[in-house]
Amino acid sequence: MADTLKQRPEFRNIHVTEIRNYRLPPAGIVSILHRISGVILFLMLPFVVWLFDTSVSSEVSFETFRSAFDAGIGFVPGWLVKLVTLGVMWGYLHHFTAGVRHLIMDATHSVSKEQGKSSAIITLVIGTTLTVLLGAKLFGLY
């Protein structure tokens, strides 16, 4: 009788070596990126406060703010300042759009697998599109 019983599959935690083979659904990707973007925003808060302070203090400090993107800050080249700023912009835009997604999901009280997938894809597209548009402006493409 013990031989006729069907063996149930055994599910274990994913090992580090299996991460490359594991495929997250879009909602899982948005969730992980939401956490990463929150960490980026938290860690870059002093940089954002400095950017804001130098941009609004006076006309002279605003010129310092503008020159930071061209000439750089100290030994940090201008392109790296732009790249870091682009990362902060992505972090904010993704965090904001993913937060709006969560608010909509909470307000409607109707979450299905299909809605989760479609809203996650929309979140990724909106966040990426806004980042590309603002990044093009930051790097002077228009």
Secondary structure, 3 states (H helix, E strand, C coil): CCCCCCCCCCCCCCCHHHHHHCCCCHHHHHHHHHHHHHHHHHHCHHHHHHHHHHHHCCHHHHHHHHHHHHCCECCECHHHHHHHHHHHHHHHHHHHHHHHHHHHHHHHCCCCHHHHHHHHHHHHHHHHHHHHHHHHHHCCCC
